Amino acid sequence: MLNNVDHKDVRIITDRSAAYGDDVMYVMTFPFEFRSVQAFYPILFHLDERGELYPVALFGFEAGENLFLDEAGWHARFVPAMIRRRPFLIGFEADKGQGGERRRMLSLDMDSPRVSRERGEPLFEPLGGRTPFLEEMATLLETMYQGADLNRRFVEALQEHGLIESVTFDIALADGSRNQLLGFYAIDEEKVQGLSDEALGKLSRNGFLMPLFMMLASTTNVRTLVDLKNARRKAAA
């Protein structure tokens, strides 16, 4: 749990690099950022180990591959919240004043390579107050906390109308090699087109219609990933 005594000198390195764990194939994303995410990345669904579906922003075609990342940094104008929030976490502690209910607390992964005493963004002002950077991170995590519940309700609303389907992307690269992207799910566009006015109205009233169309639009970015992969292979050759 963060406090201005133990962590008064702590700084956070905000550079984008594989050394700081940014070399990931995908991360969870949230409807509140779909408009920005869909401008650069495909948004698909992924099934976790608990059997729950959640939306993800896709960065590559294999584990550990982020086609937007190289030695110079992250090459897209928007970085999803799940990447930006690192190394911050939401912790919980019992709130004795409310019948032992858990209270959300801003926490920090002290083992993260982003944590430094020498460089980076400071967390606390000299007199102990939060810096604007820390306030921004606290707001981001609270928004993500609410966004996780919205994700669950968004998926349930789409499943109610049978709009989610398993997909396989056949990736043909310029060097003649072929790859398959397996284990992801997408919105069935044909079924969306067949929705009744009542169903569309319900999705709209619940705030799910716009995220749905953002996801559909984002799948054109699979072509962007293919182009980035081709360029990377050509440069390596």
matplotlib code that plots the C-alpha trace (Angstrom):
import matplotlib.pyplot as plt

x = [0.0, 1.4, 2.2, 4.2, 6.7, 8.0, 7.6, 8.6, 11.6, 10.1, 9.9, 8.3, 10.0, 7.5, 9.7, 8.2, 10.5, 10.6, 12.9, 9.9, 7.4, 5.8, 6.6, 3.1, 0.9, -2.3, -3.9, -7.4, -9.1, -12.3, -15.2, -14.3, -11.1, -12.5, -12.7, -9.0, -7.9, -9.8, -7.8, -4.7, -5.3, -7.8, -10.1, -11.1, -12.3, -10.1, -11.1, -9.2, -8.4, -11.6, -13.7, -14.6, -14.5, -13.0, -12.1, -8.4, -6.3, -4.1, -0.4, 1.0, 0.5, 2.5, 3.4, 5.8, 5.3, 4.4, 4.7, 4.2, 7.3, 11.0, 14.2, 13.0, 9.7, 6.0, 4.9, 1.2, -0.3, -2.5, -1.3, -4.0, -4.8, -3.6, -0.1, -0.1, -1.2, 1.9, 3.3, 0.3, -2.4, -5.6, -5.2, -7.8, -7.9, -10.6, -12.5, -13.3, -15.8, -18.1, -18.6, -15.3, -16.0, -12.9, -11.7, -9.8, -6.3, -3.7, -0.8, 2.6, 4.5, 7.9, 9.5, 8.7, 11.7, 9.8, 10.3, 13.4, 14.9, 17.1, 14.9, 11.3, 8.1, 7.9, 4.9, 4.9, 5.7, 8.4, 5.7, 4.0, 1.2, 0.5, 2.1, -0.1, 1.3, 0.2, -3.3, -3.5, -2.6, -5.1, -7.9, -6.9, -7.0, -10.4, -11.7, -10.3, -11.9, -15.3, -14.4, -13.9, -17.6, -18.6, -16.7, -18.6, -21.9, -20.9, -20.0, -23.2, -25.3, -23.6, -24.0, -27.6, -28.1, -25.6, -23.3, -19.9, -18.2, -14.9, -12.6, -9.4, -7.3, -5.2, -2.1, -0.2, 3.1, 5.1, 7.8, 5.4, 5.0, 1.5, 0.3, -2.9, -4.2, -6.2, -8.1, -9.8, -13.4, -15.1, -18.5, -20.6, -21.4, -24.1, -26.0, -25.6, -27.2, -30.1, -30.9, -34.4, -35.1, -35.9, -32.6, -30.7, -32.5, -31.7, -28.0, -28.1, -29.8, -27.2, -24.4, -23.2, -24.1, -21.2, -18.5, -20.0, -19.5, -16.0, -15.0, -16.3, -14.4, -11.2, -10.8, -9.4, -6.3, -5.4, -4.1, -2.0, -0.4, 0.3, 2.0, 4.1, 5.1, 6.1, 8.2, 9.9, 10.8, 12.1, 14.3, 15.6, 16.5]
y = [0.0, 3.4, 6.0, 9.2, 8.0, 4.6, 5.8, 9.4, 9.0, 6.4, 7.3, 5.5, 5.0, 5.6, 4.6, 2.0, -1.0, -4.8, -4.4, -3.0, -5.7, -4.1, -7.0, -8.6, -9.9, -8.5, -6.8, -6.4, -3.3, -1.5, 0.2, 3.6, 3.5, 1.6, 4.7, 5.3, 1.7, 0.9, 3.5, 1.4, -2.1, -5.0, -5.5, -9.2, -11.3, -13.7, -16.6, -16.7, -19.7, -19.3, -19.6, -15.9, -13.8, -10.3, -7.8, -7.4, -5.1, -7.2, -6.2, -9.3, -12.8, -14.8, -14.8, -12.0, -10.2, -6.5, -5.2, -1.6, -1.8, -1.6, -0.2, 3.4, 2.9, 2.4, 3.4, 4.2, 7.4, 5.7, 3.1, 1.1, 1.6, -1.8, -0.9, 2.6, 1.7, -0.5, -0.9, 0.3, -2.1, -1.8, -3.3, -3.9, -3.6, -4.1, -0.9, -1.3, 1.5, -0.2, -3.7, -5.0, -4.3, -4.1, -0.6, 0.0, 1.2, 2.3, -0.2, -0.5, -3.6, -2.8, -5.6, -4.0, -2.7, 0.5, 1.4, 3.5, 5.9, 7.7, 8.6, 8.7, 10.4, 11.2, 10.0, 12.5, 16.2, 17.4, 18.1, 14.7, 15.5, 13.4, 14.6, 15.1, 11.9, 9.9, 11.5, 10.6, 7.0, 6.8, 8.1, 5.6, 2.6, 3.6, 4.0, 0.5, -0.9, 0.3, -0.8, -4.4, -4.6, -2.9, -5.5, -8.3, -6.7, -5.9, -9.6, -10.8, -8.5, -9.7, -13.4, -12.8, -12.2, -14.8, -12.2, -13.7, -16.3, -18.1, -16.8, -18.0, -15.6, -17.1, -14.8, -14.8, -13.0, -11.5, -14.1, -16.8, -18.1, -18.6, -18.3, -18.9, -16.7, -19.1, -18.9, -15.5, -14.5, -11.7, -10.2, -11.9, -9.1, -11.0, -11.6, -7.9, -6.9, -9.3, -7.8, -6.5, -2.8, -3.9, -5.6, -2.7, -0.3, -2.3, -2.4, 1.3, 2.2, 0.1, 1.9, -1.2, -0.3, 2.1, -0.3, -3.1, -1.0, 0.1, -3.6, -4.4, -1.4, -2.4, -5.7, -3.9, -3.3, -7.0, -5.8, -3.2, -6.0, -8.0, -5.0, -4.4, -8.0, -8.0, -4.8, -6.3, -9.5, -7.6, -5.4, -8.5, -10.1]
z = [0.0, -1.0, 1.7, 1.7, 4.3, 3.0, -0.6, -0.5, -2.7, -5.1, -8.8, -11.7, -15.0, -17.8, -20.8, -23.1, -23.5, -23.4, -20.4, -18.5, -19.5, -22.5, -24.9, -24.6, -27.3, -25.9, -22.8, -21.5, -22.7, -21.6, -23.4, -22.0, -24.2, -27.2, -29.3, -29.0, -29.0, -32.2, -34.1, -33.8, -32.5, -33.2, -30.3, -29.8, -26.9, -25.1, -22.8, -19.5, -17.3, -15.4, -18.6, -18.7, -21.8, -21.8, -24.5, -25.4, -27.5, -29.8, -30.5, -32.2, -33.4, -30.9, -27.2, -26.3, -29.6, -29.6, -33.1, -31.9, -29.7, -30.6, -29.1, -29.8, -27.8, -28.5, -32.0, -31.7, -30.4, -27.8, -25.2, -23.5, -19.8, -18.8, -20.0, -18.7, -15.2, -14.5, -11.9, -9.9, -8.6, -6.6, -3.2, -0.5, 3.3, 5.8, 6.7, 10.4, 10.3, 7.8, 9.2, 7.9, 4.3, 2.0, 1.0, -2.2, -1.8, -4.3, -4.3, -6.0, -7.2, -5.7, -7.6, -10.9, -13.0, -13.4, -9.7, -9.1, -6.6, -9.2, -12.2, -13.4, -12.2, -8.5, -6.5, -3.7, -3.3, -0.8, 1.8, 1.3, -1.0, -4.1, -7.4, -10.4, -11.9, -8.9, -9.0, -12.6, -11.9, -9.0, -11.3, -14.0, -11.7, -10.3, -13.9, -14.7, -11.6, -12.8, -16.3, -15.3, -14.2, -17.4, -19.4, -17.6, -18.4, -22.0, -22.6, -21.0, -23.1, -26.3, -25.3, -24.6, -28.3, -29.4, -30.9, -29.9, -32.1, -32.1, -34.9, -36.6, -38.6, -41.3, -41.6, -44.9, -44.8, -47.6, -47.3, -48.0, -44.5, -43.0, -39.4, -37.6, -34.8, -32.6, -29.3, -29.8, -30.2, -32.1, -32.7, -35.4, -37.8, -39.6, -36.4, -35.5, -38.8, -38.0, -34.5, -34.0, -33.2, -29.7, -29.2, -30.7, -28.5, -25.4, -26.2, -26.9, -23.6, -21.7, -23.4, -25.3, -28.9, -29.5, -28.0, -30.2, -33.4, -32.2, -31.9, -35.4, -36.9, -35.1, -36.9, -40.0, -37.8, -38.3, -41.7, -39.8, -37.7, -40.8, -42.4, -39.2, -39.1, -42.8, -42.2, -39.2, -41.0, -44.0, -41.7, -39.9, -43.2]

ax = plt.figure().add_subplot(projection="3d")
ax.plot(x, y, z, "-o")
ax.set_aspect("equal")
plt.show()
